Amino acid sequence: MIGKITSGKSFGGCVRYVVQKDTARVLDGLGIRTADVKRTIADFNFQRSANPELTKAVGHISLNLSEQDKLKLTDEKMLEMANEYLDRIGIKDTQVLFVRHEDKSHPHVHIVYNRVSNSGKTISDKNLFHKNAKVCRELTKAHGLFLASCKMHVNRQALKGADKVKYEIFDHIIYAKAVTKNWGNFEQALKNDGVGIIFKYNGNTQKIQGLSFNKDGYVFKGSEIDRSLSYGKLNAEFNAIALDTSYSPAGTKEPATMQNLVNEIRNHIQSDHTGTSLLEVLLQSELPTLATEPEPFIKRKKKSQAKGKSRGMSR
């Protein structure tokens, strides 16, 4: 589970966005009427009037879960987890709207809440990002859901230099693996994203014993990026699907449909790295994003090292 948090000024803009999408399905509402959008907005605004000094009274959280858990995540289960998430993160005693969207392949639910509590007090957002990361991990484990590598949860915007490039390479490799079936297509997909592969051979033989990835002047061994990205483990994955067990330096030309899919995923990666979601673009003037903070469980060393040298990744 990954939680994306924003706050802003307009209940009208936020509620309309989450409720009026074609795939939107309202799961529940606490302290608000949900049968009509105008009444939902009016209920939120009536309560916010009890604390007029709080300009950013709109709280919005998008809870995103793995596509691998899609079949087990019924509306009832999603609502249960969303309520549990709010309880653990400390958002209580206020109006809340829960809406599920199905416009993406992975299950996700939007939570709109009033930062003005039922008693008129401000619901603090202090350390909300740190709590968010911790609670998401706890709930994922507690409900037996797919647990992705912690690297998926790292705040990319906070990274710089070699660390930034390393995580970019990691993201491109993960998506390239998802849309390719052999070494040739895998290498071509990465090449399209500006990532190169360097194979290490055993002596003067043609036997490959390792590999590195390079981008923007930085070079990293596969195992330094992630333990699952060593040559042995990657080769085992391609062998397992029994589609192409041999590596051809020239590669195999990708069909147009594959290239289109790779381009679509690349655009998704670039969008994630900017930290700008569709919700923020549509409601930018009304629902600005909270300042993003690094996740607490990733500690990066501040050693300056020259470009072109491998550096370890925090685990």
C-alpha positions as CSV (number, residue, x, y, z in Angstrom):
1,M,0.0,0.0,0.0
2,I,1.2,3.5,-0.9
3,G,-0.5,6.6,0.5
4,K,-0.4,9.9,-1.5
5,I,-1.3,13.0,0.6
6,T,-2.4,16.4,-0.5
7,S,-4.2,19.3,1.2
8,G,-5.9,22.5,-0.2
9,K,-8.6,25.0,-0.1
10,S,-11.5,23.8,-2.3
11,F,-13.9,21.1,-1.2
12,G,-15.9,21.8,-4.3
13,G,-13.0,21.0,-6.7
14,C,-11.8,18.0,-4.7
15,V,-15.2,16.3,-4.1
16,R,-16.2,16.8,-7.8
17,Y,-13.0,15.2,-9.0
18,V,-13.3,12.1,-6.9
19,V,-17.1,11.6,-7.2
20,Q,-17.8,12.5,-10.8
21,K,-15.3,10.3,-12.5
22,D,-16.8,7.6,-14.7
23,T,-15.4,4.8,-12.6
24,A,-16.1,6.4,-9.2
25,R,-18.0,4.5,-6.6
26,V,-18.8,6.1,-3.3
27,L,-18.1,3.5,-0.5
28,D,-19.2,5.6,2.5
29,G,-19.5,9.0,4.1
30,L,-19.1,10.0,7.7
31,G,-21.0,13.1,8.8
32,I,-21.9,14.1,5.3
33,R,-24.7,13.4,2.8
34,T,-23.4,11.3,-0.2
35,A,-26.5,11.1,-2.4
36,D,-25.9,14.5,-4.0
37,V,-22.5,16.2,-4.8
38,K,-23.8,19.7,-3.9
39,R,-25.0,18.5,-0.5
40,T,-21.7,16.7,0.1
41,I,-19.7,19.9,-0.6
42,A,-22.2,22.0,1.5
43,D,-21.7,19.7,4.5
44,F,-18.0,19.9,4.3
45,N,-18.0,23.7,4.0
46,F,-20.5,24.1,6.8
47,Q,-18.2,22.4,9.2
48,R,-15.1,24.3,8.0
49,S,-16.9,27.5,8.8
50,A,-16.3,26.7,12.5
51,N,-12.6,27.3,11.9
52,P,-12.3,30.1,9.3
53,E,-8.7,30.8,10.0
54,L,-7.7,27.4,8.6
55,T,-7.3,28.1,4.9
56,K,-6.3,24.6,3.8
57,A,-9.1,22.7,5.3
58,V,-9.3,20.1,2.6
59,G,-7.5,16.8,3.3
60,H,-7.1,14.3,0.5
61,I,-5.4,10.9,0.6
62,S,-5.1,8.3,-2.2
63,L,-4.5,4.8,-1.0
64,N,-3.0,2.7,-3.8
65,L,-2.6,-1.1,-3.6
66,S,-0.9,-3.7,-5.7
67,E,-2.6,-5.1,-8.8
68,Q,-1.6,-8.5,-7.5
69,D,-4.2,-8.1,-4.7
70,K,-7.0,-6.9,-6.9
71,L,-9.2,-10.0,-6.7
72,K,-9.2,-10.0,-2.9
73,L,-9.8,-6.3,-2.5
74,T,-13.6,-6.0,-2.5
75,D,-15.3,-2.7,-1.7
76,E,-15.9,-3.9,1.9
77,K,-12.2,-4.8,2.3
78,M,-11.0,-1.5,0.8
79,L,-13.3,0.5,3.1
80,E,-12.2,-1.5,6.1
81,M,-8.5,-0.8,5.4
82,A,-9.2,2.9,4.7
83,N,-10.9,3.3,8.0
84,E,-8.1,1.4,9.8
85,Y,-5.6,3.6,8.0
86,L,-7.2,6.8,9.2
87,D,-7.4,5.5,12.8
88,R,-3.7,4.5,12.8
89,I,-2.6,7.8,11.2
90,G,-4.5,9.8,13.7
91,I,-7.3,11.4,11.6
92,K,-10.4,11.0,13.7
93,D,-13.5,12.8,14.8
94,T,-14.2,14.5,11.5
95,Q,-16.1,14.3,8.2
96,V,-14.8,11.7,5.7
97,L,-15.7,10.7,2.2
98,F,-14.5,7.3,0.8
99,V,-14.6,6.9,-3.0
100,R,-13.2,4.0,-5.0
101,H,-11.9,4.5,-8.6
102,E,-11.3,1.9,-11.2
103,D,-9.6,4.0,-13.9
104,K,-6.2,2.3,-13.3
105,S,-5.1,-1.4,-13.2
106,H,-4.3,-1.2,-9.5
107,P,-7.0,-0.9,-6.8
108,H,-7.1,2.5,-5.1
109,V,-9.5,4.5,-3.0
110,H,-9.7,8.3,-2.5
111,I,-10.3,9.7,1.0
112,V,-11.5,13.3,1.4
113,Y,-11.6,14.5,4.9
114,N,-12.2,17.8,6.8
115,R,-9.2,19.2,8.6
116,V,-11.7,21.0,10.8
117,S,-12.8,18.4,13.3
118,N,-16.4,17.9,14.6
119,S,-15.5,20.1,17.5
120,G,-14.1,22.9,15.4
121,K,-10.5,22.2,16.1
122,T,-7.7,21.8,13.5
123,I,-6.6,18.3,12.7
124,S,-2.8,18.6,12.6
125,D,-0.8,17.4,9.6
126,K,2.5,17.4,11.5
127,N,4.6,14.4,10.7
128,L,1.8,13.1,8.5
129,F,4.2,11.9,5.8
130,H,6.3,9.9,8.3
131,K,3.2,8.3,9.8
132,N,1.8,7.5,6.4
133,A,4.8,5.5,5.3
134,K,4.8,3.5,8.6
135,V,1.1,2.8,8.6
136,C,1.1,1.7,5.0
137,R,3.7,-0.9,5.6
138,E,2.0,-2.1,8.8
139,L,-1.4,-2.5,7.1
140,T,0.1,-4.2,4.0
141,K,1.7,-6.8,6.3
142,A,-1.3,-7.1,8.7
143,H,-3.7,-7.9,5.8
144,G,-1.3,-10.3,4.1
145,L,-1.1,-8.1,0.9
146,F,1.7,-8.0,-1.7
147,L,4.7,-6.3,-0.2
148,A,6.8,-4.5,-2.9
149,S,10.4,-3.6,-2.4
150,C,10.8,-0.6,0.0
151,K,12.4,1.1,-3.0
152,M,8.9,1.6,-4.4
153,H,8.0,3.8,-1.5
154,V,11.1,6.1,-1.6
155,N,10.4,9.8,-2.3
156,R,12.1,10.3,-5.6
157,Q,11.9,14.1,-5.4
158,A,14.2,14.2,-2.4
159,L,17.0,12.3,-4.1
160,K,20.0,13.9,-5.9
161,G,23.0,12.9,-7.9
162,A,23.9,9.2,-8.0
163,D,21.0,8.2,-5.7
164,K,18.5,9.9,-8.0
165,V,19.9,8.2,-11.1
166,K,20.1,4.8,-9.3
167,Y,16.4,4.9,-8.4
168,E,15.5,6.1,-11.9
169,I,17.3,3.0,-13.3
170,F,15.6,0.8,-10.8
171,D,12.1,2.1,-11.9
172,H,12.9,1.7,-15.6
173,I,14.2,-1.9,-15.0
174,I,11.1,-2.9,-13.1
175,Y,8.7,-1.6,-15.8
176,A,10.9,-3.0,-18.6
177,K,10.7,-6.4,-17.0
178,A,6.9,-6.1,-16.9
179,V,6.5,-5.6,-20.6
180,T,9.3,-7.7,-22.2
181,K,9.9,-11.4,-22.5
182,N,13.5,-11.8,-23.4
183,W,16.9,-10.2,-23.1
184,G,16.7,-8.5,-26.6
185,N,13.5,-6.7,-25.9
186,F,14.5,-6.0,-22.3
187,E,17.7,-4.3,-23.5
188,Q,15.9,-2.3,-26.2
189,A,13.2,-1.1,-23.8
190,L,15.9,0.2,-21.4
191,K,17.9,1.8,-24.3
192,N,14.7,3.7,-25.2
193,D,14.7,5.1,-21.7
194,G,18.4,6.1,-21.8
195,V,19.6,3.1,-19.7
196,G,22.4,0.9,-21.0
197,I,23.5,-2.6,-20.1
198,I,27.2,-3.6,-19.7
199,F,27.8,-7.4,-19.6
200,K,30.8,-8.8,-17.9
201,Y,32.3,-11.9,-19.5
202,N,34.3,-14.7,-17.9
203,G,37.8,-14.2,-19.2
204,N,38.1,-14.5,-23.0
205,T,35.0,-16.7,-23.1
206,Q,31.5,-15.7,-24.2
207,K,30.1,-16.8,-20.8
208,I,28.3,-13.9,-19.1
209,Q,29.0,-13.7,-15.3
210,G,27.6,-10.3,-14.4
211,L,26.1,-7.1,-15.6
212,S,25.9,-3.4,-14.8
213,F,23.6,-0.6,-15.8
214,N,24.5,2.9,-16.8
215,K,22.7,6.2,-17.2
216,D,23.8,9.9,-17.2
217,G,27.4,8.9,-16.6
218,Y,26.8,6.7,-13.6
219,V,27.4,3.0,-13.6
220,F,26.0,0.5,-11.1
221,K,26.2,-3.2,-10.8
222,G,22.8,-4.9,-11.0
223,S,23.0,-6.3,-7.5
224,E,23.9,-2.8,-6.2
225,I,20.7,-1.4,-7.5
226,D,18.7,-4.3,-6.0
227,R,19.6,-7.8,-5.1
228,S,16.9,-9.1,-7.5
229,L,18.7,-7.4,-10.4
230,S,21.9,-9.5,-10.6
231,Y,22.6,-11.2,-14.0
232,G,21.9,-14.7,-12.5
233,K,18.4,-13.7,-11.2
234,L,17.4,-11.8,-14.2
235,N,18.5,-14.6,-16.5
236,A,16.6,-17.1,-14.4
237,E,13.4,-15.0,-14.8
238,F,13.8,-14.9,-18.6
239,N,14.6,-18.6,-18.7
240,A,11.6,-19.4,-16.6
241,I,9.2,-18.1,-19.1
242,A,10.9,-20.2,-21.8
243,L,10.7,-17.7,-24.5
244,D,14.3,-16.8,-25.2
245,T,17.1,-18.3,-23.2
246,S,20.0,-16.8,-25.2
247,Y,21.2,-13.3,-25.3
248,S,21.8,-11.7,-28.7
249,P,23.9,-8.5,-28.7
250,A,21.8,-7.1,-31.7
251,G,18.6,-7.8,-29.8
252,T,15.2,-8.4,-31.3
253,K,13.3,-5.5,-32.9
254,E,10.3,-4.6,-30.9
255,P,6.9,-4.7,-32.5
256,A,5.0,-1.4,-32.5
257,T,2.5,-2.6,-29.9
258,M,5.4,-3.3,-27.5
259,Q,7.0,0.0,-28.2
260,N,3.7,1.8,-27.5
261,L,3.3,0.0,-24.2
262,V,6.9,0.9,-23.2
263,N,6.3,4.5,-24.1
264,E,3.1,4.6,-22.1
265,I,4.9,3.2,-19.0
266,R,7.8,5.6,-19.5
267,N,5.4,8.5,-19.4
268,H,3.9,7.1,-16.2
269,I,7.4,6.9,-14.6
270,Q,8.1,10.5,-15.7
271,S,4.8,11.6,-14.2
272,D,5.6,9.9,-10.9
273,H,9.1,11.5,-10.7
274,T,7.6,15.0,-11.1
275,G,5.3,14.3,-8.1
276,T,2.4,15.8,-10.0
277,S,-0.8,13.8,-10.2
278,L,-3.8,14.4,-12.4
279,L,-5.8,15.6,-9.3
280,E,-3.1,18.2,-8.6
281,V,-3.0,19.4,-12.2
282,L,-6.8,19.8,-12.5
283,L,-7.1,21.4,-9.1
284,Q,-3.7,23.2,-8.9
285,S,-5.1,26.5,-7.9
286,E,-7.5,25.0,-5.4
287,L,-5.7,21.9,-4.0
288,P,-1.9,22.5,-3.8
289,T,0.3,19.7,-2.7
290,L,1.8,19.5,0.7
291,A,5.6,19.9,0.8
292,T,7.0,16.4,0.3
293,E,9.4,14.9,2.9
294,P,11.8,12.0,2.5
295,E,10.4,8.7,3.9
296,P,11.9,8.0,7.3
297,F,13.1,4.5,6.7
298,I,15.5,5.4,3.9
299,K,18.9,6.7,5.1
300,R,21.3,7.8,2.4
301,K,25.0,8.3,2.9
302,K,26.3,11.8,2.1
303,K,29.6,10.8,0.7
304,S,30.6,12.6,-2.5
305,Q,31.8,10.2,-5.1
306,A,32.9,10.8,-8.7
307,K,30.6,10.0,-11.6
308,G,31.1,6.7,-13.3
309,K,31.8,4.8,-10.0
310,S,29.4,2.3,-8.5
311,R,27.9,3.2,-5.1
312,G,25.8,1.0,-2.8
313,M,22.1,1.6,-2.3
314,S,20.6,1.7,1.2
315,R,18.5,-1.2,2.1
